[in-house]
Each structure stands twice: as C-alpha cells, then as structure tokens.
Amino acid sequence: MNWRIPLSDLRLTQEDRDAVAAALESNWLTMGERTQAFEQAFARALDPAEPPYCFAVGNCTLALHMAMVAAGVGPGDEVILPSLTFVATANAVLYTGATVVLADVASDTDWTLCPQDVRAKITPRTKAILPVHYAGQPCDMVELRKIAEEFKLVIVEDNAHGPLADGWIDAAHTPRALGTIGAIGCFSFFSNKNMTTGEGGMVVTRDPQLAEKLRLIRAHGMTTLTMDRHKGHAFSYDVVALGFNYRIDEMRAALGLSQLSRLVANNAARAAVVQHYYAALDALPAVTVPFRHRPAQGRTAAHILPVLLPAGVHRQTVQERLRDAGVQTSIHYRPIHTFTYHGNTPLVRKEGLEMTDILTPRILTLPLSPTLTPDEVVFVVQALRNALVGA
Ligand SMILES: Cc1ncc(COP(=O)(O)O)c(C=O)c1O
C-alpha cells in the first residue's frame, strides 16, 4: 500500500550504499575489521568516557538469548519482564528453559516496567530482571537497581528501542546510556529501528567476565576467529563453551557504521517530531499520551509514538479510517500473555497484569520518523480526531 504517512520511514543514503558496496569489494564478508570498527564506534557513542564492551550480532533476539546464557539463566530460574513488549523479549528467556514471570506497566501514562510489581513477583528462583525501555523511554532504573542489589539479581536491559538515550542511575539523576546500566544491554538494528542494518543487533556489557562469555558464545565457543587465522595470528582453536553462530557480517557492520554516524541527528529530529505531536495532541484531550509529562533523563531516542484511545472506542474502526486517510498505524504491543503459545505454556506466569489489561484494547501507535514535518503531524492528529467520531 502506498501510505501518505507510513508508520516509519527508512531512508538509506548514498553513504549507506557506498559503505555496503565497499564491504563487498573488500573481499572479506564475514565478521572482520568493519565489525570491529562498528563495535568500537558504538561503544564510544554510548559512553565516550568509559566505552563498554560491544559485540555486534545477527539481531536483538540473539543478543537477548546470549545475555540470558551469559547471565547463567537456565531451567528452574525465573526472569521478570513486562508483558507489554515484543515477543522476542520473552522468547529469549524461554530458549534457556527458564520461566518468564510477566509484570505490569507502571501506570496509564508510564508504560514501562512497574518496579513495585517486580518486587512483588520476586521468589527464591528469580535470577534476573529484563526491563524494556519501551518506545525509547527509560524504565525506572534507579528503583530497579535497588531491587536488583537487594535480591542479588542480574539486570539485562532490552534496549531495542532507545539507542543512545540515557536513563538516570541514582537519586542524584546521574544519566547513563540505556543498555549500559544493567549487567548486559541488548540493541536492535531491525529495519524499522532508529538505526538499521536490515537485521542486526548489539550486546553490550561493562563487565570483563561477562564480555569474555559473550565473545565466546557469539561464535561457537571458539577461542580464535576465522579472521585471526586469516591474519596468521592463530593456526587452530579450542572450543571452551557451548556457543552459537550469532555473528553479524561485514556488509551489515558497514551499514551500521554509516547509519550510526547519523543516529544523534536522527534522534534529535525524532525528539522535535514528538514535541509537535504533543502540541497537536494537547488539543485532543480524549486521547491520553503516555510519557507526555515526563522529564528527559539526558539524551533521548524516541522510537515510536503510542497513544491511548478513549475507553470503549472500537480500535480497528479507528485504524481503518486512518488507513483510508493514508495514515499507517500499528499496535505496540499485543501483550505476551494474550498470545496462544505464551498463554498456554506453564513456563510463562501471568498473574496480576491489571494495568496492562486495561491498556491493551486501547493502545495505538501513530507514525514517527525523523523526516515527518509539522504539517504531517497536524494531518495525522486531525485524521485521528476525525476517525474517533462515533468509533
Ligand atoms: C522491544 C524489542 N525487543 C526485542 C526485539 C527483537 O529485535 P530483533 O528484531 O532485532 O531480533 C524487538 C524488535 O522489534 C523489540 O521491539
């Protein structure tokens, strides 16, 4: 369909194409120098003063699985995560044989993980907390860090949405890059994300021991890489852990480097579009805008623009009317506990999700991209106003 205003707008530049072409021409396609350069640049972008260890991988789902394995999560363990997330967040836990414990969102205007509910759902089997920085909005990391410390839990951040956004780490509001606050952070470079490599992801840690584990399990648990042997630095290898092949390739690393160079500017452009939305949506008080009155916690990286429709509105009618006006919308997310598979497996615990259940039928995501103009934002909000009449 030819949308007048698509949900997200992928604009590849000539530099992006040149970077991929150069990787192809280099005659080295698997994980190599471009991947290393991408990882180093990403680490510096996250934290120039103390760059974390970064490992580029095939996608964020793999990053999350690696994080769970590196954190030692396995059968019998429980990991607490929000139900309001993409299915991959829960699946990464299930791959290990561990149990997913779903927690509620904080409120109808803060759709991130509720720390009080996390605390209430801790048992002697709880091993990790997996907060999701939904829409690029930081979870309450100050409170989650306190809980993790008190109960000796690992925090793995799903930061698929917020690359180069900050969150506060303490009561003094010290900002730190999301994805570098917990023990391990996971990023997605899927096509609709703030920066993309097509499929791609990054797994990040500040802990040298976790870094060594992540390095090994990305590539079969092997002690040397094909690149090391090509360069004559090594002639054989041992396998010292049960690893996977979760590597990225040089074409995607090259695209990642090129995309990364525009991420700060694009995140700033997204922030401006969000402000235009807020101004336009203020004139539509029937629609609740989550995060509207939250202060920024440092750098921002808005990924999606979700709203809460009035109670009782038939959402699909609204979506159909917006489609007829040329506006693409989506739903982030249908919560995990409502899926057939996750609703039926005993490995997903789903009690006490009242706020998520209230939000679920009313969530709607409006288009957001760095190139959206103020007039286009006004057009979307006017189309939403019209679509709500009698819906
Ligand atoms: C919150 C969240 N977590 C994880 C993922 C998985 O990312 P990927 O598609 O890179 O595997 C996504 C992707 O859309 C996501 O939105």
The ligand as an SDF file (V2000), in Angstrom:
LIG
                    3D

 16 16  0  0  0  0  0  0  0  0999 V2000
   11.3730   -4.4920   22.4960 C   0  0  0  0  0  0  0  0  0  0  0  0
   12.0000   -5.3900   21.4760 C   0  0  0  0  0  0  0  0  0  0  0  0
   12.8160   -6.3750   21.8880 N   0  0  0  0  0  0  0  0  0  0  0  0
   13.4110   -7.2140   21.0170 C   0  0  0  0  0  0  0  0  0  0  0  0
   13.2230   -7.0850   19.6630 C   0  0  0  0  0  0  0  0  0  0  0  0
   13.8780   -8.0630   18.7440 C   0  0  0  0  0  0  0  0  0  0  0  0
   14.7500   -7.4130   17.8780 O   0  0  0  0  0  0  0  0  0  0  0  0
   15.2510   -8.1210   16.5370 P   0  0  0  0  0  0  0  0  0  0  0  0
   14.1570   -7.9450   15.5220 O   0  0  0  0  0  0  0  0  0  0  0  0
   16.4870   -7.3300   16.1720 O   0  0  0  0  0  0  0  0  0  0  0  0
   15.5400   -9.5320   16.8410 O   0  0  0  0  0  0  0  0  0  0  0  0
   12.4150   -6.0580   19.1850 C   0  0  0  0  0  0  0  0  0  0  0  0
   12.2240   -5.9330   17.7350 C   0  0  0  0  0  0  0  0  0  0  0  0
   11.3570   -5.4030   17.1750 O   0  0  0  0  0  0  0  0  0  0  0  0
   11.7760   -5.1940   20.1050 C   0  0  0  0  0  0  0  0  0  0  0  0
   10.9620   -4.2180   19.6870 O   0  0  0  0  0  0  0  0  0  0  0  0
  1  2  1  0
  2  3  1  0
  2 15  2  0
  3  4  2  0
  4  5  1  0
  5  6  1  0
  5 12  2  0
  6  7  1  0
  7  8  1  0
  8  9  2  0
  8 10  1  0
  8 11  1  0
 12 13  1  0
 12 15  1  0
 13 14  2  0
 15 16  1  0
M  END
$$$$
